[in-house]
């Protein structure tokens, strides 16, 4: 049976990263659409907002003063989800009601002093500064012995829960490994033990050969709609070179990472002719023995969550947000 035959019928697709199945209903794309369609009104573009606590020189919501920064700016979140100093508390009632205190560090990184910019509208030079900031924060947080996971992520737009339109991302570093990275790491290890190869490297090469779900690419990165996509506009950014972590990205690759981020977000914006709401992230692991670190394939979710609905089975979904993920994979 060919894939074309399968794609005309309801079917399941396997996600090798999470080792779970996704239900796909291609025939649902034929449903008639009588819902409301309208153009979104663009808010007035201002380079500086005196009421924005992330604009240079303004006071933040917690009372701290934002300095007159001119490039990127990083500070500890005034309202963090986790705290670096927390008592080692545990609760367990019959193994059913279980809780543990979680230690962590939460930071905010402003991409630019300009209030009106988005990733899609930033210059490559400005985006190089953003990527440099990600690398610096990853490296600095990685020096803290108790940190095992770093999540760099951006929620763009009110629909995705962003509390401020100023271009920025968040950086969370915590003492334990979250559920999804734990499952993905197990998948990488199992695949390597069986195939003696890298799961994401093999997957990328297959997608590049098929050229059916590739959205865009440059010399260092490719953007594609994953075969197992769940979100209506979901994309995955993959590095073409084996990389264990973001701090291994070379100088030229940092420029190209900024380039590919801009390309994908421009496509998102053009899709609905508005600043597209998305979530993106780069999950990063720490605290792994050097040999395991050298061999593992680590994935990260990068800035902006999704792009073109290259997966026809998902076009029927009325939600207009998506997901963009970025992946790294280590050398064999």
C-alpha positions in Angstrom: 0.0 0.0 0.0 1.3 3.5 -0.9 1.2 6.5 1.5 -1.2 8.2 -0.9 -3.7 5.5 -0.4 -3.3 5.7 3.4 -3.6 9.5 3.3 -7.1 9.2 1.8 -8.4 7.2 4.7 -8.6 7.8 8.5 -5.3 6.5 10.0 -2.8 6.9 12.8 0.7 8.2 12.6 3.5 7.3 15.0 5.5 10.0 16.8 8.9 8.4 17.4 10.0 11.1 19.8 7.2 10.5 22.3 6.4 7.0 21.1 2.7 7.6 20.8 0.1 7.6 18.0 -1.7 10.5 16.5 -5.1 10.2 14.8 -5.4 11.7 11.4 -8.6 12.3 9.4 -7.7 13.6 5.9 -11.2 13.4 4.6 -12.4 16.1 7.1 -10.7 18.8 5.0 -13.6 18.5 2.6 -16.1 20.0 5.1 -17.7 23.2 3.9 -16.8 26.3 5.9 -19.5 28.8 6.8 -17.7 30.4 9.8 -16.8 34.0 10.2 -13.7 35.3 8.5 -12.3 38.8 9.2 -9.1 40.7 8.9 -7.4 41.6 12.2 -6.9 45.2 12.9 -3.2 46.1 13.3 -2.4 48.0 16.5 -0.5 51.3 16.0 3.2 50.7 15.8 5.2 52.6 18.4 8.9 52.1 19.0 8.6 53.2 22.6 5.7 52.8 25.0 5.9 54.7 28.3 3.5 52.3 29.9 5.5 49.2 28.9 7.6 47.8 31.8 10.0 46.2 29.3 10.8 49.3 27.3 14.2 50.9 28.2 14.2 53.3 31.2 10.7 52.4 32.4 9.8 51.0 35.8 8.7 47.3 35.8 5.5 46.1 37.4 7.4 45.0 40.6 9.0 48.5 41.0 12.5 47.7 39.6 14.0 50.0 37.0 14.6 48.8 33.5 17.9 50.2 32.4 18.3 52.2 29.1 19.5 49.1 27.2 20.3 49.3 23.5 20.5 45.6 22.4 19.2 42.5 24.3 18.5 42.7 28.0 18.2 39.8 30.5 16.8 40.1 34.1 15.4 37.7 36.7 11.7 37.5 36.4 9.9 39.7 38.9 7.1 37.1 39.2 9.0 33.8 38.7 7.2 30.5 38.5 10.1 28.9 40.4 12.6 30.1 43.0 16.3 29.3 43.4 16.0 29.0 47.2 13.3 26.6 48.3 13.0 24.2 51.2 13.2 20.5 50.3 9.5 19.7 50.9 7.7 16.5 50.1 4.2 15.3 50.5 2.9 11.7 49.9 -0.5 10.3 50.9 -0.9 6.7 50.0 1.1 7.2 46.8 -2.0 9.0 45.3 -1.5 12.6 46.5 2.2 13.3 45.9 4.0 16.6 45.7 7.6 17.8 45.8 9.1 21.3 46.0 10.8 22.4 42.8 13.9 24.6 42.7 14.5 26.8 39.7 15.5 30.1 38.1 13.3 32.2 35.8 14.6 35.0 33.6 13.2 37.3 30.9 15.2 38.3 27.8 14.1 41.3 25.8 15.0 40.8 22.1 15.2 44.5 21.4 14.7 47.9 23.0 12.1 48.6 20.2 8.5 47.9 21.4 7.1 47.3 17.9 9.4 44.6 16.6 8.8 40.9 16.2 11.2 38.1 15.2 9.9 38.4 11.6 10.7 42.1 11.4 14.1 42.1 13.1 17.3 42.4 11.0 19.7 39.4 10.8 22.2 41.4 12.9 19.6 42.0 15.6 18.7 38.3 15.5 22.3 37.3 15.9 22.3 39.2 19.2 19.2 37.3 20.3 20.8 33.9 19.4 24.0 35.0 21.2 21.9 35.8 24.3 20.3 32.4 24.2 23.8 30.8 24.1 25.1 32.9 26.9 22.2 32.2 29.2 22.3 28.5 28.4 26.1 28.4 29.2 25.7 30.5 32.4 22.8 28.5 33.8 24.7 25.3 32.8 27.4 26.2 35.3 25.0 25.9 38.2 25.4 22.3 39.5 21.8 21.6 40.5 20.3 22.6 37.2 19.3 19.7 34.9 17.0 21.4 32.4 16.8 24.8 30.6 13.8 25.8 28.6 14.1 28.9 26.4 10.6 29.8 25.0 8.5 32.6 23.6 4.8 33.0 23.8 3.9 35.5 21.1 0.6 37.3 21.1 -2.4 37.6 23.5 -3.9 34.4 22.2 -0.9 32.5 23.4 -0.9 34.1 26.8 1.8 36.8 26.3 1.3 39.4 29.1 3.3 42.0 27.2 3.7 42.7 23.4 7.3 43.9 23.7 9.5 41.3 21.9 10.9 39.0 24.6 11.2 35.4 25.7 11.5 33.5 29.0 14.2 31.2 30.2 13.3 28.6 32.9 16.0 26.5 34.5 15.0 23.8 37.0 16.4 21.0 39.1 14.4 18.2 37.6 13.8 16.9 34.0 10.3 17.6 32.8 8.1 14.8 31.4 8.4 15.4 27.7 12.2 15.7 27.5 12.4 12.6 29.7 10.4 10.6 27.2 12.2 12.1 24.2 15.6 11.3 25.7 14.5 7.7 26.2 13.4 7.5 22.6 16.8 8.8 21.4 18.7 6.3 23.5 16.5 3.4 22.4 16.8 4.4 18.7 20.6 4.6 19.0 20.8 1.3 20.7 18.8 -0.4 17.9 20.0 1.6 14.8 23.4 2.8 15.9 22.3 6.2 14.5 20.6 9.4 15.4 16.8 9.5 15.3 16.5 13.1 14.2 19.4 13.0 11.7 17.8 10.0 10.0 14.4 11.6 10.1 15.7 14.9 8.6 17.5 13.1 5.8 14.3 11.2 5.0 12.2 14.4 4.9 14.7 16.2 2.7 14.7 13.3 0.2 10.9 13.2 0.1 10.6 17.0 0.0 6.9 16.9 0.8 6.8 18.6 4.2 9.9 20.9 4.0 8.8 24.5 4.4 12.2 26.2 4.0 15.9 25.6 4.7 19.3 27.2 4.6 22.8 25.7 4.8 22.5 24.9 8.5 18.8 24.4 9.4 15.6 23.1 7.8 12.0 23.8 8.8 9.5 21.1 8.2 6.0 20.1 9.2 6.5 16.9 11.3 4.8 13.8 9.9 3.1 13.4 13.3 2.0 17.0 13.6 -0.9 17.7 16.1 -1.3 21.5 16.0 -3.0 23.1 13.0 0.2 25.0 12.1 3.1 23.0 13.5 6.7 23.1 12.4 10.0 21.6 13.5 13.3 23.3 13.0 16.2 20.8 12.7 19.9 21.5 12.6 21.6 19.8 9.7 24.8 19.2 11.7 25.0 17.0 14.8 24.8 19.2 17.8 24.3 18.3 21.4 23.3 21.7 22.7 22.8 25.3 21.6 26.3 26.4 22.8 27.8 24.2 20.1 26.3 26.3 17.3 29.2 28.0 15.4 29.3 31.7 14.6 28.0 31.2 11.1 25.3 28.9 12.3 24.1 31.5 14.8 23.5 33.8 11.8 21.7 31.0 10.0 19.6 30.2 13.0 18.4 33.8 13.1 17.8 33.6 9.4 15.7 30.5 9.6 13.7 31.9 12.5 12.9 35.0 10.5 11.9 33.0 7.4 9.5 30.8 9.3 7.9 33.7 11.3 7.5 35.8 8.1 5.6 32.9 6.6 3.4 32.7 9.7 2.6 36.4 9.5 1.8 36.2 5.8 -0.5 33.3 6.4 -3.1 35.4 8.2 -1.8 38.8 7.3 -1.2 39.6 11.0 1.5 39.2 13.7 1.0 35.4 14.0 0.4 34.1 17.6 2.8 31.2 18.4 4.7 29.4 21.1 8.3 28.3 20.5 11.0 26.9 22.6 14.4 25.3 23.0 14.6 22.6 25.8 18.1 22.0 26.9 19.4 19.3 29.3 22.1 19.5 31.9 23.5 17.3 34.6 24.1 14.3 32.3 27.3 12.3 32.5 29.8 13.5 29.8 29.7 10.2 27.8 25.9 10.2 27.7 25.9 13.9 26.8 28.2 13.2 23.9 26.0 10.4 22.5 22.5 11.8 23.1 20.3 13.5 20.6 18.6 16.4 22.4 15.7 18.3 20.9 14.5 21.8 21.8 11.4 23.7 21.0 12.4 26.9 19.4 10.9 30.3 19.0 7.6 30.5 17.3 5.2 27.7 17.1 4.3 26.6 13.7 4.0 27.6 10.2 2.2 26.6 7.0 -0.4 24.0 7.4 1.6 21.6 5.2 -0.2 18.7 6.9 -3.6 18.6 5.1 -5.1 16.4 7.8 -4.9 19.3 10.2 -6.3 22.1 8.1 -9.8 21.5 9.4 -8.9 22.7 12.8 -10.2 26.2 13.5 -7.5 27.2 15.9 -5.0 29.7 14.4 -2.1 29.1 16.6 0.6 26.6 16.0 3.9 25.3 17.3 7.4 25.6 16.2 10.1 23.3 17.6 13.8 23.4 17.1 16.0 20.3 17.5 19.6 19.5 18.1 21.2 16.2 17.8 24.6 15.0 19.0 27.4 13.5 17.0 27.8 9.7 17.1 
